[in-house]
Amino acid sequence: MPNRRQFIKQSTLIGLGALSSASLFAYRGRPNEKIIIGVAGVNSRGAFLAQAFAKLPNVEIGYICDVDRTVLEKNIAAVEKLTGKKPKGFTDVRKMLEEKDCDAMAIATPDHWHAPAALMGVQAGKHVYLEKPCSHNPAEGEMLVQAVQKYKRLIQMGNQRRSFPKVIEAIQLLRKGAIGRVYFAKGWYANSRKPIGVGKVVQVPATLDFDLWQGPAPRRAYKDNLVHYNWHWFWHWGTGEALNNGTHEIDVMRWGLGVQYPTKVVSAGGRYAFQDDWETPDTQTITYEFPNNIAMHWEGRSCNGLNAEGSSRGVIFYGETGSLVYNGGDDYKIFNLNNELTKAVKSDIEEVQGTNTVSMGDQLDSLHLINFADAIRGKTEQTSPITEGHISTLLPQLGNIAIRTGRALHCDPSNGHILRDKAAMKLWSREYEKGWDMKL
């Protein structure tokens, strides 16, 4: 684990667009500042979060929630083995949120549950650590931004690079003119995912509460190629690779360029690699234009993992006097216009695994969790408040809307809303199962 004081000092010096939140909300804590957390959705990433939070000082995993009883019992046992204390288990997140001593909730459910669960959390008086993407659609993200102000609780999105020390350093150097005026950025993600086949309607496994799994989403039949991971590739529940992974690179690009909402969004691609039930693009490019002659471009290849620039994922910033290359972890390189390397910085914490679906690295990921916990305590500012997380989620959502409508989107640079396109704006929100509508 990196030196905690050093990290907090680095993160509080950012001043790069992250809004102050720790000063807005009072911590309803205990004398020893112990935070009790409930984790919702623990099949994959959530299992990592439960154990990573449990390892932090004065943090306790008091509750675990999952709609699959086998997954639930496995993770209760894992936390008990790690900490010596058995968390209480739930299959319904609404019941978990009734626990009065639960201070915060971590959410790693399927995407269609992210924003509804986060809203329930802050309405129940809990702070929320919300895995990316923060929402299934733009309207939900806007609602979460409103919710933190109304309910006076924190929501932090899991775009962990906002807490990586060397990435913070790289962004600071861009701000100081290390490569002159930065006017363009390119990001990418590459993996070699396999086909998911054609699903058959089968009986729901006895251990799975599929009605609760669907939750806010209108009901559809259970198929044998949906749970636990392939839901990512169905528009009804998931958001495709652009939000599953592209959110990270798009967030870093937007952060480094110092931009918020675009003026124009264009996307191309489709399901090219295989013929199966996969609905979202497995190959996609998204290009954004912003005010002041700034642009950025993201490329996603879900089914061909050939590295670009020596890495499965990353970002390059292009400026008037050079370029900064970021390979997706906690390192960067700077080149001048003659393609000469002028600076190379490597992480002094750990190497990362760019296509690992659970965690890029235990120690680096923990920095973001430390930041969240200390923001709850009022000791530091969030490195990724929902105000930032929402915009970095909205951008790939706009890319998906562009590809689904088959046309360029022209946007209001003050809020990202799509201009003069009623059909595209229909995808700004979604229909909910009766009784599950999100309401502030």
N, C-alpha and C positions, 0 to 999 in steps of 0.2 A: 504493500500500500504506500503511495507517495506521502510525503510529509504533508499533514493536513493543513497546518498553518500556511505553508508555502502555497498550497492550492487555493485556499480562501483568499490570500493576498492577490494571487494572479486573477482569480475570477472577479473580485470586486473592483479591480482596476480596468475591467473591460471598457465600459463606457461606449459600447459599440451598438447601441440600439436596444439593448435589453432594458425594459422598463423596470423601475424600482417597484418591488412588490412587498418586500419584507417590512418596509416602513408603513404599509397600508393596513396590514392585518395583525391583530394581536394574537399571540400564541397562548392558547388555553392549556398550558402545560403543567407539569408536575415539578416539585422542588429539584429533582435531579435531571430534569429536562428529558425524561424518557418519552419516546414516541411509540405508540402502539399502532401497528399497521395491519390492515386486512388486504389480502391479495385476491383479486378476482381473475380467473382464467389462468390455470397453472399447468397446462399440458406441455408447453415448450418454453417460450420466453418468460412466462409468468413463474415457472418453476425456478428459473435462474434468478428472477427478481426477489422471490421469497427468500432464497438463501443468501443473496447478496445483501439485502436489507438486514437480514438477521445477523450478519457479521459486523454491522456498524455499531459503534459505541452508543449505548442508551437507545437502541432501537429494538423493538420486540415484534415478532410476527404473532399477533394474537389470534388472527382469524384467516382462514383460507376458504375460498369459494370456487367451486367448479360444478358444471352441470353433468359431468361424467364422474360417477361415484368411484370408479377405479382410479382415475387420475387424482381425485380428491384425497382418497385414502393414502395413495402413494406419496403425495406431497406433504400431508400431515405427518406421516412417518419420517420423511426426510428432514423436515424442520425440527421435529422432536429429537432425532438423532444428533443433529447439529448443535442444538441449543439446550437440550435436556428438558425443554418445556413443550407440551403438546398444544398446538393451536386448536381452536374450536372450528369445526367444519360446517359449511353451508353449501347447499346447491342453488339457493336463490339469493342473489346479491341484495335484494331488498330487505331480506331478513338479516343479513350480515350488517347492513347499515343501521339497524336498530340498536346495535350494541353501543352503549353510551360511552364506554372508555376507548373506543376506536377513534384515534385522532386523524388517521389518513388512510386512503385506499390507493393501492397500485392496481392498474387495469391493464391486462394483457389478453383480453378476450378477442374474438374475431372483430373485424373493423366495424360491422354494423352495430355493435354493442358499445363502441368506444365513447361516443359523445353522450348517448342516453345514460350510460352508467356514470360518467363523469358528472353530468347534471344532477343525477340522483345523489351522488356523493356530496357535492357542495350544498345541495338542499338539505342534506342530513347533517350538515355542519362539519364535514370532513374535508381535509385537504386532499388533493388528488395528484398522483403521479400517473400520467396517461401515456401509454406507448403510442408511437406514431403509427398511422396518421391520427391526428386528434379527432377526425370526423370522417364519416362516410361520404359527406357532401358539404358544399360550402355553407349552406344555411345553418347546419349544425355547428360548424366552427364559429360562425358569427354569434350564435346563441351562447356558446361557452365563454366568449369574450365578455358578453353582457353579464353572464352568471357570476364571474369572479367579482365584479363590481357590486352586484346585488346581494350576494351571500357572503361577501368578505372572507373568502377562502382562496387558497392558492391552487392553481392547476399548472403543472409542469409537464411539457411534452418530452418524450424520450428521444429527442434528437441530441444524442450524447456528445457529439463533437463540440457543442457549445461549451462543454466543460473540459475538453482536452487541452492541457497547458500549451503544447506546441502549436496547436491550431489557433488558439487565442493569440499566441505570439505572432503567428503568420498574418492574421487579420490585422493586428496592430501595425505590423510593418507595411501592409498595403495602405492603411490609413495615413501612414507617415510618408508615403510616396516612394516606397522601395523600388517600384517598377513604373514610376510616373503615374499619370492618370490611367486608371484601370477602366477599360471600356468594353471588354468581352470576357466571358468565361465559358468553358466547356466542361461538362461533367458526364460520367458514364458509369454503368453497372453491367457486368457480364457474368452469366452463370450457365450451367449446362443441365437444366432441369429436364426431366423425362416426361413423356406423354402421360396423361391422366386417364385415357381410355374413355369409353362411353359407359356412363353409369347406369345401373339398373335400380329400379325402385324395389327396395327390400324392407324387411322388418327392421325397425329401429333397435339397436342393441339394448339389452335389458338394463345396462348400467347408465345409459345416456338419457337425460331428459331433453328430448329434441324440441319440445315446445318451448322450454326455457332457453335452449340454445338459439332458437330463432328469435325469441324475445320481441324486439321492436319491428322486425321485418315481417311483412305479410307472409302467411304460411305457404310453404311448398312441400312437396313430398320428399322424404328422405331417400337419398341415393347412396350407393356403396362407394362412390369416389368423391365424397364431399368432406367428411369429417375425418381427421382433425386439421388438415392443412390445405387441401385443394379448394376450399371456399375462397381463397385469395383470388382465384381466376374466374369467379362468377360475379357479375355486376350486382346481383341481388344482395349479396353479403360482403363481397370484397371490393377492392379498388385497383387491382392489377399491380404489376411491377413498378409502375411510376410512383405509387404511394407506398408499396411494400418496402422498396429499397430506394427508389429515386428521391424520396423525400429528404434523405440524408444529404445527397450531393446537391440537390436544388437548394436546400437550406444553407449549405456552406457557400454556394455561389451567390445567393442573394445577400448573405451576410457580408461576404468579401466585397461585393460590388456596391454595397450600401444602398440597395434598392428595396422597394416595397411592392407596390402593385404594378402590373404591366399595362401597356397600351395595346399590345397585339400579341396573340398566341396562335401558333400554327403547329399542327402535329400530323405525323404520317406513320403508318405501320399497320400491323394486323397480327392475326394468328397464322404465322407463316411456316413454322417448323413441323407441326404435326396436325392431323385431322382428328379431333376428339371433342370433348365437351368444353374445353378451355375457351372462354368467351373474351377475356381481356387480351390486349396485344402481348405477344411474346417478343415482338420486335417493334420498337417505337422510338421515334425522335420527337422532341418538343423544342420549339424555338420561341423565345420571348423577346419582345422589344420593350424598353422602358424609356421614360423621359430622359433628356440630356444625352442622347446618342449612346445608349448603353444597351447591350444585348447579352443573352446567354442561351446555351443549347445543351440539352440532355439527351443521351442515347442509352436505351436499355435493350439488352440482348439476354432474354431469359434462357434461351436454349442453345447458345453458342458461347462458351466461356473463354474464348481467346482473349488474353490480356491486352489492354491498351496502355501504352506508356509503362509497360512492365507490371501492371496491376489490374486486378479484376474490377476495381472501382477507383474513382478519384475525380479530381477537379484541376483544371489549369486556368489560371488568370492571365490575361494578356493586357499589357500596358504599353505606354508610349516608349518606355526605356528598357523593357524586359518582360519576363514571364515568371510566374510563381507556380510550381507544380506541387500538388498535394495528392498523395497516393492513397487516401482513404483512412489512414490510421492517425498517428500523432507525430507526423514528420512532414518536412517540406524541403523544396529546393528552389533556388532562384537563379535564373539565367539572364544574361544581357542579350541585346539584339544581335550579337554575333554568335549566339548559341553557346556561349562560354558559361560554365558553372561558376557562380560567384559566391554562393552560400548553400550549404547543405546541413540540415538539422535533423537528427534522428531522436526518436522517443527515448527517454531514459527510464521509462516505466516498463513497457512490454511491447512485443510484436503483436500485430493484429491478424485476425483471420477474416478477410474481406467478405467471403460468402458463407460464413457460419451463420445459420439461421437462428441460433440461440444467443450468442454473445460474441462480439469481436475480441473481447479480452476482459477478464474479471476486474483487473485493477483499474483500467481506464473507464470501464462502465461505472464502476463504483464512485468515481469522482462526481458524476451527475447525480447519483443518489445522495451523496454527502451534501451536495449543494442544495438539494431539495429539503433534506432534513434540517440543515442549518437555516434555510430560508423560513421554514416553519417556526423555528426558535427565534427568529428575528435577528440572527447574527450576520446575515449576508443577503445580498440580492439574488434572485433567481437568475441563472444564466439563460434559461429558456422559459419565460412566462408564456401563458397561452396567447397573449397578444402577438408574440413572435411566432409561436408554433402554428397558429391559425394561418398566417400569411404563407408560411412555408409549406403548409398542407394545401392551401387554396391553389397555389401555382400548379402542382401536378394534377389537381382536380380540373383545372382549366384545360390542361393538356388532354385529359381524358374526354372532356366535353367536346373539345375541338375534333378529336379523332372519331367520336361517336356521331357527331353531326356532319363530318366531312367537309368542314369549312373553317377558314380563319376566323378567330374571335377578336373583336375590337372591344377594349375594356376601358372602364373609367379608372384613371390612375389614382383616384382618391380612395377607392374601395374595392377595386377589382371586378365590379359588376359588369356583366356583358351588355354591350350597347346594341340596340336596334336588331335584336335577334330573339324573338319570343320562344322559338323552338329550343334554342340553346339554354335559355333561362329556365325552361321546364326541368332541366337536369340540375338546377341549382339546389333543389331539395328532393325529397323522396316521399312516397306514401308509407304510412306505418300501419301495422296491425291494429285493429280497433282496440282502443284503450291504452295504447302504448305511445301516443303522440308526445313529443317533447314540449313541455310548457314551462316557461320561466315562472 
